[in-house]
Amino acid sequence: MAKKIFGSGMLVMVLALGMAVIGCDINNGVDSTLNGTWIFGGHASMPEDFRRVTWMNNGNFEVSWENHTHYNRPVTRGTFTTRGSNLHRATTHWHANFVAMGNPGSQPGTGWLTVEQYITIRENHMRSQGLNEEQIASMISTIRGAVGGVDPFIFSVSGNTLTLTNPRINYSWTYTRR
């Protein structure tokens, strides 16, 4: 009996050491090379001084938009996991200040809103614009997929450069570490 326990203990030690030596990720499915603050800017559709800032730390993320004059606004936050070069990001909250920008006349309050609170604000705004329930349901279905779903990305980190590619739309973004 003692031999079996000793043998099992040795097996566990060998497996743990092997994982550490070959670099298997044992941090809840999150690649720690993503930890840090990443800046995206200079896209043709964005003003020259406008940047999207993404902070990532051990499976959590937060996105804000900023420029050099007056604009620094939190947008979204949530969680992410990685497996190999795949990153899955799930938005869990939208910031009220950002929500108010896209929904004139809404009163979202302050701070972070859950996805459901965001959806309710969007529905109310659409009703105030005269959309019927069928139109609202169709738009909310699209919004739910975009704001509360899981975004799949392929990622690569090389030095201070992060590239995220969304395979669904075949588009890539290049970020620089701050």
N, C-alpha and C positions, 0 to 999 in steps of 0.2 A: 504494500500500500504506500509506504514511504517513497519507494522508487517511482511510482506513478505520479505522486504529487511533485516530487523533485523534477521529474521529466517534464511535466506540464509547466512548472515554473520556468524551467530552462527554455522551453519552446516560446513562452510569452516574452521572455527577455530577448531571445534571438529575433523574434518578429519585431519587437519595439525598436531594437537597435538597428535592424535592417531598414525599417521605415525612416528612421532618423538619418541614416547614412545616405540613402538614395533620394531623400527629400520628398517623400510622400506628404501630401498636405493632410495634417490631422487637426487643423484649426476650423472645424465646423464647415468644411467645404468653401473656404475663402482664401484666395491667393493674397498673401500679405504684401506682394509687390504693388498692389493697387492702393494700399494705404497712403494717404496724403491728399494734397489739394491740387486739382488739375484744372487748367485753364484752356478753354476753347474760344477762339476769336478769329476775326479776319475772314469770315465766310461772306460770300458775295451778297447774300440776302441780309446781312447784319451791318449796321453802321460800323465804321472803321474802329472806333474806340469802345465798342460794345463787346463784352465778354460773358460767356457762360462759365461759371465756377462750380466745379463738382468736387465735393469733399467726400472721401471714402475712408472708412476705418472699420476693419474687422467685421464686415458684413452689413454695415450701415452706410447710407449715403444721404447727402443733402445737396441740392442744386440751388444756386442763386444766379441772378444776372446783375452785372455791374458795368459802369463806365467810369471815366476819370473825373466827371464833374459832380453829379448829384445822385446817381442811380445805383443803389445796392439793395436789391430786393430778393428775399428768399422766395423760392418757387415751389419745390417739392422735396419730399424726403421719403425714405423707405429702407428696404433691405435688399441685399443681393447675395448670391452664392456663385461659386465658380466650380467648374470641373474641367480640368485641362485648360483649353483656350476658350471655353464657353462660359459666359457670364449671364445670369438670369437676374434681372432687376425688377422688383415689385414696388410700385409706388403705394405708400400707405397714407400719405397726407399731402395736402396742398395748402399753401399759405394764404390767409385771408386777403392780404394786400394784393397779391397777384390775382386772386380770384376776382376782386373788385375791378381790376383793370379790364378784364374781358367780359364783365357783366355790369355795364353802367346802370346805376340806380339800385343795385343790390346792396344789402347791408350785411356783409358776411361776418362782421365783428372783427376781432383781432386774433392773432396767433394762428396756430395750425388747425386745419379742418380735416376730418376724416374724408375718405372718398365718398361715402354716403352723404355727408353734409355738403360736399362740393356738388354732387349730383342734384340734390334738392335745390340748391341755389340756381343751378343751370335750368332746371325744370321751371322754377318760378320766373326766371328771366324770360324764358321762351314764351310762357303764358302771357307775360306782360307785353310781349311783342306781337301778340295775336295769333300765334301758331296753334293749330288744333292738336288734340291729344294724339292722333295718329302720327302727325309730323314730329311731335315731341318724343313719342316712344321710339321712332326710328332714329332720331338724333341721339337720344340717350343711349340706345344700344351701341351706337358707334363710339360715343364718349366713354362708356363703360369699358369697352375694349382698349381704348387708348389710355385712360387715366387710372384704371384699377387693375389692369391686367399685368401679366409678367412680360417684360421686354426681353427677348433673346438677343444676345450680342456675341460676336466673336471678338476676343481682345488679344492684344499683344502689347508688351511693355519692352521698350528698348532704351536703356538709360533713363532719360527724363521725358520720354515720349510715350504716350498711350494712344493706341489706335483702337477705336470701337467701330465695328461693322455690324449693321443690322441686316441679316441675310434676307429678311422678309421684303425689305425695300431696296436691297443691294446698294446701300449707301454707307460711307465711312466718315468718321469724325476723328481728327487728330488733336490731341490735348498735349499741353506741356506742363510738367510738374512745377508748381510754384515753390 
